[in-house]
Amino acid sequence: MIQIATRVDDEVAQEFKEITRQLGTTPADAMRMFIKTFNAHRGFPYEVRLQYDAKPLAHEQEALQTIDALSDEMIDHAW
């Protein structure tokens, strides 16, 4: 086993630690999960792009439908 380390700003690290705590995990476990998912996808487990053409949503219901569709898509691609 090897150790992988990175440097981030104090604020970013504190937020990361707090979010992982709220999720019931640790920063180290979160990093392990990301690395395993990255390897399984043979790259980032999400879209990486230089520019995003966002369109405003007409109403809250459209936003909820969009979020549901994106969640379903991410789940489908994770397996």
PDB file of N, CA, C and O in Angstrom:
ATOM      1  N   MET A   1       0.849  -1.166   0.000  1.00  0.00           N
ATOM      2  CA  MET A   1       0.000   0.000   0.000  1.00  0.00           C
ATOM      3  C   MET A   1       0.899   1.235   0.000  1.00  0.00           C
ATOM      4  O   MET A   1       1.931   1.259   0.670  1.00  0.00           O
ATOM      5  N   ILE A   2       0.492   2.276  -0.769  1.00  0.00           N
ATOM      6  CA  ILE A   2       1.250   3.521  -0.777  1.00  0.00           C
ATOM      7  C   ILE A   2       0.370   4.656  -0.294  1.00  0.00           C
ATOM      8  O   ILE A   2      -0.856   4.552  -0.296  1.00  0.00           O
ATOM      9  N   GLN A   3       1.003   5.734   0.118  1.00  0.00           N
ATOM     10  CA  GLN A   3       0.277   6.916   0.570  1.00  0.00           C
ATOM     11  C   GLN A   3       0.270   7.939  -0.555  1.00  0.00           C
ATOM     12  O   GLN A   3       1.304   8.200  -1.170  1.00  0.00           O
ATOM     13  N   ILE A   4      -0.895   8.520  -0.825  1.00  0.00           N
ATOM     14  CA  ILE A   4      -1.044   9.593  -1.805  1.00  0.00           C
ATOM     15  C   ILE A   4      -1.435  10.842  -1.034  1.00  0.00           C
ATOM     16  O   ILE A   4      -2.365  10.807  -0.227  1.00  0.00           O
ATOM     17  N   ALA A   5      -0.737  11.942  -1.271  1.00  0.00           N
ATOM     18  CA  ALA A   5      -1.015  13.177  -0.539  1.00  0.00           C
ATOM     19  C   ALA A   5      -1.179  14.337  -1.523  1.00  0.00           C
ATOM     20  O   ALA A   5      -0.663  14.302  -2.640  1.00  0.00           O
ATOM     21  N   THR A   6      -1.903  15.354  -1.088  1.00  0.00           N
ATOM     22  CA  THR A   6      -2.062  16.567  -1.875  1.00  0.00           C
ATOM     23  C   THR A   6      -2.160  17.748  -0.921  1.00  0.00           C
ATOM     24  O   THR A   6      -2.378  17.573   0.277  1.00  0.00           O
ATOM     25  N   ARG A   7      -2.001  18.934  -1.453  1.00  0.00           N
ATOM     26  CA  ARG A   7      -2.108  20.139  -0.640  1.00  0.00           C
ATOM     27  C   ARG A   7      -3.306  20.948  -1.125  1.00  0.00           C
ATOM     28  O   ARG A   7      -3.521  21.110  -2.325  1.00  0.00           O
ATOM     29  N   VAL A   8      -4.078  21.449  -0.166  1.00  0.00           N
ATOM     30  CA  VAL A   8      -5.222  22.309  -0.464  1.00  0.00           C
ATOM     31  C   VAL A   8      -5.242  23.436   0.559  1.00  0.00           C
ATOM     32  O   VAL A   8      -4.611  23.344   1.612  1.00  0.00           O
ATOM     33  N   ASP A   9      -5.967  24.491   0.244  1.00  0.00           N
ATOM     34  CA  ASP A   9      -6.113  25.605   1.175  1.00  0.00           C
ATOM     35  C   ASP A   9      -6.778  25.128   2.456  1.00  0.00           C
ATOM     36  O   ASP A   9      -7.547  24.166   2.449  1.00  0.00           O
ATOM     37  N   ASP A  10      -6.475  25.812   3.560  1.00  0.00           N
ATOM     38  CA  ASP A  10      -7.041  25.458   4.855  1.00  0.00           C
ATOM     39  C   ASP A  10      -8.565  25.409   4.827  1.00  0.00           C
ATOM     40  O   ASP A  10      -9.168  24.477   5.360  1.00  0.00           O
ATOM     41  N   GLU A  11      -9.194  26.416   4.204  1.00  0.00           N
ATOM     42  CA  GLU A  11     -10.663  26.460   4.146  1.00  0.00           C
ATOM     43  C   GLU A  11     -11.225  25.255   3.413  1.00  0.00           C
ATOM     44  O   GLU A  11     -12.218  24.667   3.842  1.00  0.00           O
ATOM     45  N   VAL A  12     -10.589  24.888   2.308  1.00  0.00           N
ATOM     46  CA  VAL A  12     -11.046  23.750   1.512  1.00  0.00           C
ATOM     47  C   VAL A  12     -10.922  22.465   2.332  1.00  0.00           C
ATOM     48  O   VAL A  12     -11.827  21.631   2.324  1.00  0.00           O
ATOM     49  N   ALA A  13      -9.808  22.309   3.034  1.00  0.00           N
ATOM     50  CA  ALA A  13      -9.590  21.117   3.851  1.00  0.00           C
ATOM     51  C   ALA A  13     -10.602  21.034   4.986  1.00  0.00           C
ATOM     52  O   ALA A  13     -11.138  19.959   5.255  1.00  0.00           O
ATOM     53  N   GLN A  14     -10.869  22.143   5.651  1.00  0.00           N
ATOM     54  CA  GLN A  14     -11.822  22.137   6.747  1.00  0.00           C
ATOM     55  C   GLN A  14     -13.227  21.788   6.258  1.00  0.00           C
ATOM     56  O   GLN A  14     -13.944  21.024   6.904  1.00  0.00           O
ATOM     57  N   GLU A  15     -13.612  22.352   5.116  1.00  0.00           N
ATOM     58  CA  GLU A  15     -14.930  22.037   4.549  1.00  0.00           C
ATOM     59  C   GLU A  15     -15.012  20.556   4.189  1.00  0.00           C
ATOM     60  O   GLU A  15     -16.017  19.900   4.460  1.00  0.00           O
ATOM     61  N   PHE A  16     -13.951  20.037   3.579  1.00  0.00           N
ATOM     62  CA  PHE A  16     -13.894  18.621   3.208  1.00  0.00           C
ATOM     63  C   PHE A  16     -14.042  17.741   4.448  1.00  0.00           C
ATOM     64  O   PHE A  16     -14.819  16.787   4.444  1.00  0.00           O
ATOM     65  N   LYS A  17     -13.300  18.058   5.504  1.00  0.00           N
ATOM     66  CA  LYS A  17     -13.382  17.282   6.740  1.00  0.00           C
ATOM     67  C   LYS A  17     -14.790  17.329   7.334  1.00  0.00           C
ATOM     68  O   LYS A  17     -15.313  16.312   7.790  1.00  0.00           O
ATOM     69  N   GLU A  18     -15.390  18.505   7.327  1.00  0.00           N
ATOM     70  CA  GLU A  18     -16.729  18.651   7.906  1.00  0.00           C
ATOM     71  C   GLU A  18     -17.772  17.881   7.089  1.00  0.00           C
ATOM     72  O   GLU A  18     -18.637  17.216   7.659  1.00  0.00           O
ATOM     73  N   ILE A  19     -17.695  17.967   5.778  1.00  0.00           N
ATOM     74  CA  ILE A  19     -18.665  17.258   4.933  1.00  0.00           C
ATOM     75  C   ILE A  19     -18.509  15.746   5.100  1.00  0.00           C
ATOM     76  O   ILE A  19     -19.504  15.030   5.213  1.00  0.00           O
ATOM     77  N   THR A  20     -17.269  15.261   5.116  1.00  0.00           N
ATOM     78  CA  THR A  20     -17.093  13.818   5.297  1.00  0.00           C
ATOM     79  C   THR A  20     -17.607  13.383   6.667  1.00  0.00           C
ATOM     80  O   THR A  20     -18.190  12.307   6.794  1.00  0.00           O
ATOM     81  N   ARG A  21     -17.397  14.207   7.693  1.00  0.00           N
ATOM     82  CA  ARG A  21     -17.909  13.894   9.028  1.00  0.00           C
ATOM     83  C   ARG A  21     -19.429  13.791   8.993  1.00  0.00           C
ATOM     84  O   ARG A  21     -20.006  12.860   9.557  1.00  0.00           O
ATOM     85  N   GLN A  22     -20.080  14.754   8.326  1.00  0.00           N
ATOM     86  CA  GLN A  22     -21.541  14.744   8.234  1.00  0.00           C
ATOM     87  C   GLN A  22     -22.040  13.526   7.480  1.00  0.00           C
ATOM     88  O   GLN A  22     -23.131  13.025   7.756  1.00  0.00           O
ATOM     89  N   LEU A  23     -21.254  13.049   6.535  1.00  0.00           N
ATOM     90  CA  LEU A  23     -21.632  11.862   5.766  1.00  0.00           C
ATOM     91  C   LEU A  23     -21.311  10.564   6.506  1.00  0.00           C
ATOM     92  O   LEU A  23     -21.660   9.477   6.045  1.00  0.00           O
ATOM     93  N   GLY A  24     -20.645  10.684   7.652  1.00  0.00           N
ATOM     94  CA  GLY A  24     -20.316   9.501   8.438  1.00  0.00           C
ATOM     95  C   GLY A  24     -19.107   8.757   7.925  1.00  0.00           C
ATOM     96  O   GLY A  24     -18.992   7.548   8.121  1.00  0.00           O
ATOM     97  N   THR A  25     -18.207   9.462   7.272  1.00  0.00           N
ATOM     98  CA  THR A  25     -16.992   8.839   6.761  1.00  0.00           C
ATOM     99  C   THR A  25     -15.798   9.710   7.141  1.00  0.00           C
ATOM    100  O   THR A  25     -15.938  10.651   7.922  1.00  0.00           O
ATOM    101  N   THR A  26     -14.657   9.408   6.604  1.00  0.00           N
ATOM    102  CA  THR A  26     -13.454  10.188   6.885  1.00  0.00           C
ATOM    103  C   THR A  26     -12.899  10.756   5.585  1.00  0.00           C
ATOM    104  O   THR A  26     -13.231  10.264   4.506  1.00  0.00           O
ATOM    105  N   PRO A  27     -12.064  11.778   5.672  1.00  0.00           N
ATOM    106  CA  PRO A  27     -11.416  12.287   4.457  1.00  0.00           C
ATOM    107  C   PRO A  27     -10.633  11.190   3.722  1.00  0.00           C
ATOM    108  O   PRO A  27     -10.665  11.113   2.494  1.00  0.00           O
ATOM    109  N   ALA A  28      -9.939  10.355   4.478  1.00  0.00           N
ATOM    110  CA  ALA A  28      -9.159   9.281   3.843  1.00  0.00           C
ATOM    111  C   ALA A  28     -10.067   8.308   3.095  1.00  0.00           C
ATOM    112  O   ALA A  28      -9.760   7.904   1.973  1.00  0.00           O
ATOM    113  N   ASP A  29     -11.189   7.932   3.720  1.00  0.00           N
ATOM    114  CA  ASP A  29     -12.129   7.024   3.046  1.00  0.00           C
ATOM    115  C   ASP A  29     -12.740   7.683   1.817  1.00  0.00           C
ATOM    116  O   ASP A  29     -12.930   7.025   0.795  1.00  0.00           O
ATOM    117  N   ALA A  30     -13.050   8.974   1.903  1.00  0.00           N
ATOM    118  CA  ALA A  30     -13.610   9.684   0.749  1.00  0.00           C
ATOM    119  C   ALA A  30     -12.610   9.686  -0.408  1.00  0.00           C
ATOM    120  O   ALA A  30     -12.990   9.496  -1.563  1.00  0.00           O
ATOM    121  N   MET A  31     -11.344   9.901  -0.094  1.00  0.00           N
ATOM    122  CA  MET A  31     -10.321   9.873  -1.150  1.00  0.00           C
ATOM    123  C   MET A  31     -10.192   8.475  -1.749  1.00  0.00           C
ATOM    124  O   MET A  31     -10.060   8.327  -2.964  1.00  0.00           O
ATOM    125  N   ARG A  32     -10.231   7.446  -0.893  1.00  0.00           N
ATOM    126  CA  ARG A  32     -10.168   6.073  -1.410  1.00  0.00           C
ATOM    127  C   ARG A  32     -11.352   5.783  -2.325  1.00  0.00           C
ATOM    128  O   ARG A  32     -11.192   5.159  -3.374  1.00  0.00           O
ATOM    129  N   MET A  33     -12.555   6.243  -1.924  1.00  0.00           N
ATOM    130  CA  MET A  33     -13.749   6.034  -2.756  1.00  0.00           C
ATOM    131  C   MET A  33     -13.592   6.734  -4.104  1.00  0.00           C
ATOM    132  O   MET A  33     -13.918   6.171  -5.149  1.00  0.00           O
ATOM    133  N   PHE A  34     -13.084   7.979  -4.066  1.00  0.00           N
ATOM    134  CA  PHE A  34     -12.900   8.709  -5.320  1.00  0.00           C
ATOM    135  C   PHE A  34     -11.910   7.972  -6.218  1.00  0.00           C
ATOM    136  O   PHE A  34     -12.174   7.801  -7.408  1.00  0.00           O
ATOM    137  N   ILE A  35     -10.785   7.537  -5.675  1.00  0.00           N
ATOM    138  CA  ILE A  35      -9.764   6.859  -6.487  1.00  0.00           C
ATOM    139  C   ILE A  35     -10.311   5.570  -7.085  1.00  0.00           C
ATOM    140  O   ILE A  35     -10.080   5.284  -8.260  1.00  0.00           O
ATOM    141  N   LYS A  36     -11.036   4.789  -6.282  1.00  0.00           N
ATOM    142  CA  LYS A  36     -11.607   3.538  -6.812  1.00  0.00           C
ATOM    143  C   LYS A  36     -12.623   3.821  -7.915  1.00  0.00           C
ATOM    144  O   LYS A  36     -12.652   3.127  -8.931  1.00  0.00           O
ATOM    145  N   THR A  37     -13.451   4.838  -7.713  1.00  0.00           N
ATOM    146  CA  THR A  37     -14.438   5.203  -8.735  1.00  0.00           C
ATOM    147  C   THR A  37     -13.758   5.748  -9.978  1.00  0.00           C
ATOM    148  O   THR A  37     -14.155   5.424 -11.097  1.00  0.00           O
ATOM    149  N   PHE A  38     -12.737   6.574  -9.791  1.00  0.00           N
ATOM    150  CA  PHE A  38     -11.954   7.108 -10.913  1.00  0.00           C
ATOM    151  C   PHE A  38     -11.375   5.959 -11.737  1.00  0.00           C
ATOM    152  O   PHE A  38     -11.474   5.959 -12.964  1.00  0.00           O
ATOM    153  N   ASN A  39     -10.775   4.986 -11.065  1.00  0.00           N
ATOM    154  CA  ASN A  39     -10.191   3.844 -11.767  1.00  0.00           C
ATOM    155  C   ASN A  39     -11.254   3.012 -12.476  1.00  0.00           C
ATOM    156  O   ASN A  39     -11.052   2.576 -13.609  1.00  0.00           O
ATOM    157  N   ALA A  40     -12.389   2.791 -11.808  1.00  0.00           N
ATOM    158  CA  ALA A  40     -13.464   1.998 -12.417  1.00  0.00           C
ATOM    159  C   ALA A  40     -14.007   2.665 -13.675  1.00  0.00           C
ATOM    160  O   ALA A  40     -14.380   1.982 -14.630  1.00  0.00           O
ATOM    161  N   HIS A  41     -14.054   3.996 -13.681  1.00  0.00           N
ATOM    162  CA  HIS A  41     -14.547   4.734 -14.844  1.00  0.00           C
ATOM    163  C   HIS A  41     -13.444   4.992 -15.878  1.00  0.00           C
ATOM    164  O   HIS A  41     -13.703   5.488 -16.975  1.00  0.00           O
ATOM    165  N   ARG A  42     -12.215   4.646 -15.504  1.00  0.00           N
ATOM    166  CA  ARG A  42     -11.056   4.921 -16.358  1.00  0.00           C
ATOM    167  C   ARG A  42     -10.933   6.427 -16.612  1.00  0.00           C
ATOM    168  O   ARG A  42     -10.533   6.851 -17.696  1.00  0.00           O
ATOM    169  N   GLY A  43     -11.271   7.202 -15.630  1.00  0.00           N
ATOM    170  CA  GLY A  43     -11.224   8.664 -15.691  1.00  0.00           C
ATOM    171  C   GLY A  43     -12.177   9.235 -14.658  1.00  0.00           C
ATOM    172  O   GLY A  43     -12.647   8.528 -13.766  1.00  0.00           O
ATOM    173  N   PHE A  44     -12.450  10.507 -14.788  1.00  0.00           N
ATOM    174  CA  PHE A  44     -13.336  11.150 -13.828  1.00  0.00           C
ATOM    175  C   PHE A  44     -14.724  10.529 -13.858  1.00  0.00           C
ATOM    176  O   PHE A  44     -15.238  10.217 -14.932  1.00  0.00           O
ATOM    177  N   PRO A  45     -15.338  10.346 -12.690  1.00  0.00           N
ATOM    178  CA  PRO A  45     -16.676   9.751 -12.634  1.00  0.00           C
ATOM    179  C   PRO A  45     -17.777  10.782 -12.882  1.00  0.00           C
ATOM    180  O   PRO A  45     -18.931  10.565 -12.511  1.00  0.00           O
ATOM    181  N   TYR A  46     -17.426  11.879 -13.498  1.00  0.00           N
ATOM    182  CA  TYR A  46     -18.368  12.943 -13.850  1.00  0.00           C
ATOM    183  C   TYR A  46     -17.803  13.666 -15.058  1.00  0.00           C
ATOM    184  O   TYR A  46     -16.625  13.528 -15.389  1.00  0.00           O
ATOM    185  N   GLU A  47     -18.655  14.436 -15.710  1.00  0.00           N
ATOM    186  CA  GLU A  47     -18.213  15.161 -16.897  1.00  0.00           C
ATOM    187  C   GLU A  47     -17.191  16.224 -16.537  1.00  0.00           C
ATOM    188  O   GLU A  47     -17.358  16.957 -15.562  1.00  0.00           O
ATOM    189  N   VAL A  48     -16.143  16.300 -17.324  1.00  0.00           N
ATOM    190  CA  VAL A  48     -15.131  17.338 -17.153  1.00  0.00           C
ATOM    191  C   VAL A  48     -15.129  18.160 -18.425  1.00  0.00           C
ATOM    192  O   VAL A  48     -14.954  17.624 -19.520  1.00  0.00           O
ATOM    193  N   ARG A  49     -15.322  19.453 -18.282  1.00  0.00           N
ATOM    194  CA  ARG A  49     -15.382  20.306 -19.470  1.00  0.00           C
ATOM    195  C   ARG A  49     -14.843  21.683 -19.146  1.00  0.00           C
ATOM    196  O   ARG A  49     -14.790  22.095 -17.987  1.00  0.00           O
ATOM    197  N   LEU A  50     -14.451  22.374 -20.175  1.00  0.00           N
ATOM    198  CA  LEU A  50     -13.927  23.723 -20.013  1.00  0.00           C
ATOM    199  C   LEU A  50     -15.031  24.749 -19.922  1.00  0.00           C
ATOM    200  O   LEU A  50     -14.870  25.785 -19.277  1.00  0.00           O
ATOM    201  N   GLN A  51     -16.152  24.470 -20.562  1.00  0.00           N
ATOM    202  CA  GLN A  51     -17.238  25.439 -20.586  1.00  0.00           C
ATOM    203  C   GLN A  51     -18.558  24.698 -20.450  1.00  0.00           C
ATOM    204  O   GLN A  51     -18.727  23.599 -20.979  1.00  0.00           O
ATOM    205  N   TYR A  52     -19.472  25.304 -19.748  1.00  0.00           N
ATOM    206  CA  TYR A  52     -20.790  24.703 -19.560  1.00  0.00           C
ATOM    207  C   TYR A  52     -21.831  25.717 -19.987  1.00  0.00           C
ATOM    208  O   TYR A  52     -21.867  26.840 -19.484  1.00  0.00           O
ATOM    209  N   ASP A  53     -22.667  25.315 -20.909  1.00  0.00           N
ATOM    210  CA  ASP A  53     -23.731  26.200 -21.388  1.00  0.00           C
ATOM    211  C   ASP A  53     -24.996  25.924 -20.593  1.00  0.00           C
ATOM    212  O   ASP A  53     -25.808  25.078 -20.968  1.00  0.00           O
ATOM    213  N   ALA A  54     -25.153  26.633 -19.510  1.00  0.00           N
ATOM    214  CA  ALA A  54     -26.312  26.445 -18.649  1.00  0.00           C
ATOM    215  C   ALA A  54     -27.490  27.264 -19.148  1.00  0.00           C
ATOM    216  O   ALA A  54     -27.342  28.400 -19.598  1.00  0.00           O
ATOM    217  N   LYS A  55     -28.663  26.655 -19.054  1.00  0.00           N
ATOM    218  CA  LYS A  55     -29.895  27.356 -19.409  1.00  0.00           C
ATOM    219  C   LYS A  55     -30.739  27.478 -18.150  1.00  0.00           C
ATOM    220  O   LYS A  55     -30.860  26.515 -17.393  1.00  0.00           O
ATOM    221  N   PRO A  56     -31.313  28.627 -17.918  1.00  0.00           N
ATOM    222  CA  PRO A  56     -32.156  28.757 -16.737  1.00  0.00           C
ATOM    223  C   PRO A  56     -33.391  27.857 -16.857  1.00  0.00           C
ATOM    224  O   PRO A  56     -33.938  27.671 -17.944  1.00  0.00           O
ATOM    225  N   LEU A  57     -33.809  27.316 -15.736  1.00  0.00           N
ATOM    226  CA  LEU A  57     -34.994  26.471 -15.720  1.00  0.00           C
ATOM    227  C   LEU A  57     -36.228  27.336 -15.486  1.00  0.00           C
ATOM    228  O   LEU A  57     -36.172  28.341 -14.777  1.00  0.00           O
ATOM    229  N   ALA A  58     -37.327  26.936 -16.083  1.00  0.00           N
ATOM    230  CA  ALA A  58     -38.539  27.750 -16.049  1.00  0.00           C
ATOM    231  C   ALA A  58     -39.184  27.809 -14.667  1.00  0.00           C
ATOM    232  O   ALA A  58     -39.707  28.850 -14.271  1.00  0.00           O
ATOM    233  N   HIS A  59     -39.150  26.696 -13.931  1.00  0.00           N
ATOM    234  CA  HIS A  59     -39.806  26.653 -12.629  1.00  0.00           C
ATOM    235  C   HIS A  59     -39.208  25.542 -11.780  1.00  0.00           C
ATOM    236  O   HIS A  59     -38.419  24.733 -12.267  1.00  0.00           O
ATOM    237  N   GLU A  60     -39.584  25.507 -10.521  1.00  0.00           N
ATOM    238  CA  GLU A  60     -39.012  24.550  -9.581  1.00  0.00           C
ATOM    239  C   GLU A  60     -39.256  23.106 -10.008  1.00  0.00           C
ATOM    240  O   GLU A  60     -38.378  22.260  -9.841  1.00  0.00           O
ATOM    241  N   GLN A  61     -40.420  22.814 -10.551  1.00  0.00           N
ATOM    242  CA  GLN A  61     -40.732  21.449 -10.972  1.00  0.00           C
ATOM    243  C   GLN A  61     -39.758  20.987 -12.054  1.00  0.00           C
ATOM    244  O   GLN A  61     -39.321  19.836 -12.041  1.00  0.00           O
ATOM    245  N   GLU A  62     -39.418  21.862 -12.978  1.00  0.00           N
ATOM    246  CA  GLU A  62     -38.448  21.518 -14.026  1.00  0.00           C
ATOM    247  C   GLU A  62     -37.077  21.245 -13.400  1.00  0.00           C
ATOM    248  O   GLU A  62     -36.371  20.334 -13.833  1.00  0.00           O
ATOM    249  N   ALA A  63     -36.700  22.018 -12.395  1.00  0.00           N
ATOM    250  CA  ALA A  63     -35.424  21.811 -11.705  1.00  0.00           C
ATOM    251  C   ALA A  63     -35.403  20.436 -11.028  1.00  0.00           C
ATOM    252  O   ALA A  63     -34.410  19.714 -11.117  1.00  0.00           O
ATOM    253  N   LEU A  64     -36.495  20.077 -10.355  1.00  0.00           N
ATOM    254  CA  LEU A  64     -36.567  18.781  -9.687  1.00  0.00           C
ATOM    255  C   LEU A  64     -36.504  17.630 -10.684  1.00  0.00           C
ATOM    256  O   LEU A  64     -35.845  16.623 -10.422  1.00  0.00           O
ATOM    257  N   GLN A  65     -37.177  17.765 -11.819  1.00  0.00           N
ATOM    258  CA  GLN A  65     -37.137  16.733 -12.859  1.00  0.00           C
ATOM    259  C   GLN A  65     -35.719  16.591 -13.416  1.00  0.00           C
ATOM    260  O   GLN A  65     -35.246  15.482 -13.660  1.00  0.00           O
ATOM    261  N   THR A  66     -35.056  17.720 -13.613  1.00  0.00           N
ATOM    262  CA  THR A  66     -33.688  17.704 -14.134  1.00  0.00           C
ATOM    263  C   THR A  66     -32.757  17.008 -13.149  1.00  0.00           C
ATOM    264  O   THR A  66     -31.930  16.189 -13.549  1.00  0.00           O
ATOM    265  N   ILE A  67     -32.887  17.331 -11.865  1.00  0.00           N
ATOM    266  CA  ILE A  67     -32.050  16.712 -10.839  1.00  0.00           C
ATOM    267  C   ILE A  67     -32.307  15.210 -10.779  1.00  0.00           C
ATOM    268  O   ILE A  67     -31.364  14.425 -10.684  1.00  0.00           O
ATOM    269  N   ASP A  68     -33.566  14.807 -10.831  1.00  0.00           N
ATOM    270  CA  ASP A  68     -33.900  13.381 -10.815  1.00  0.00           C
ATOM    271  C   ASP A  68     -33.284  12.658 -12.004  1.00  0.00           C
ATOM    272  O   ASP A  68     -32.722  11.573 -11.850  1.00  0.00           O
ATOM    273  N   ALA A  69     -33.385  13.249 -13.180  1.00  0.00           N
ATOM    274  CA  ALA A  69     -32.830  12.637 -14.397  1.00  0.00           C
ATOM    275  C   ALA A  69     -31.312  12.513 -14.298  1.00  0.00           C
ATOM    276  O   ALA A  69     -30.747  11.483 -14.664  1.00  0.00           O
ATOM    277  N   LEU A  70     -30.655  13.553 -13.807  1.00  0.00           N
ATOM    278  CA  LEU A  70     -29.201  13.501 -13.662  1.00  0.00           C
ATOM    279  C   LEU A  70     -28.788  12.458 -12.630  1.00  0.00           C
ATOM    280  O   LEU A  70     -27.805  11.745 -12.830  1.00  0.00           O
ATOM    281  N   SER A  71     -29.522  12.362 -11.539  1.00  0.00           N
ATOM    282  CA  SER A  71     -29.224  11.364 -10.515  1.00  0.00           C
ATOM    283  C   SER A  71     -29.365   9.955 -11.079  1.00  0.00           C
ATOM    284  O   SER A  71     -28.506   9.102 -10.855  1.00  0.00           O
ATOM    285  N   ASP A  72     -30.440   9.715 -11.803  1.00  0.00           N
ATOM    286  CA  ASP A  72     -30.650   8.399 -12.417  1.00  0.00           C
ATOM    287  C   ASP A  72     -29.523   8.067 -13.386  1.00  0.00           C
ATOM    288  O   ASP A  72     -29.034   6.938 -13.416  1.00  0.00           O
ATOM    289  N   GLU A  73     -29.116   9.044 -14.170  1.00  0.00           N
ATOM    290  CA  GLU A  73     -28.038   8.837 -15.139  1.00  0.00           C
ATOM    291  C   GLU A  73     -26.724   8.500 -14.431  1.00  0.00           C
ATOM    292  O   GLU A  73     -25.997   7.603 -14.860  1.00  0.00           O
ATOM    293  N   MET A  74     -26.424   9.213 -13.359  1.00  0.00           N
ATOM    294  CA  MET A  74     -25.192   8.952 -12.619  1.00  0.00           C
ATOM    295  C   MET A  74     -25.218   7.555 -11.992  1.00  0.00           C
ATOM    296  O   MET A  74     -24.208   6.852 -11.998  1.00  0.00           O
ATOM    297  N   ILE A  75     -26.356   7.160 -11.462  1.00  0.00           N
ATOM    298  CA  ILE A  75     -26.486   5.826 -10.864  1.00  0.00           C
ATOM    299  C   ILE A  75     -26.307   4.757 -11.923  1.00  0.00           C
ATOM    300  O   ILE A  75     -25.614   3.766 -11.692  1.00  0.00           O
ATOM    301  N   ASP A  76     -26.932   4.946 -13.101  1.00  0.00           N
ATOM    302  CA  ASP A  76     -26.816   3.981 -14.186  1.00  0.00           C
ATOM    303  C   ASP A  76     -25.374   3.824 -14.626  1.00  0.00           C
ATOM    304  O   ASP A  76     -24.927   2.710 -14.895  1.00  0.00           O
ATOM    305  N   HIS A  77     -24.641   4.923 -14.701  1.00  0.00           N
ATOM    306  CA  HIS A  77     -23.258   4.874 -15.160  1.00  0.00           C
ATOM    307  C   HIS A  77     -22.303   4.357 -14.092  1.00  0.00           C
ATOM    308  O   HIS A  77     -21.201   3.909 -14.408  1.00  0.00           O
ATOM    309  N   ALA A  78     -22.718   4.416 -12.831  1.00  0.00           N
ATOM    310  CA  ALA A  78     -21.856   3.930 -11.750  1.00  0.00           C
ATOM    311  C   ALA A  78     -21.773   2.411 -11.736  1.00  0.00           C
ATOM    312  O   ALA A  78     -20.793   1.846 -11.249  1.00  0.00           O
ATOM    313  N   TRP A  79     -22.771   1.761 -12.253  1.00  0.00           N
ATOM    314  CA  TRP A  79     -22.797   0.299 -12.235  1.00  0.00           C
ATOM    315  C   TRP A  79     -22.431  -0.184 -13.575  1.00  0.00           C
ATOM    316  O   TRP A  79     -22.385  -1.393 -13.804  1.00  0.00           O
TER     317      TRP A  79
END
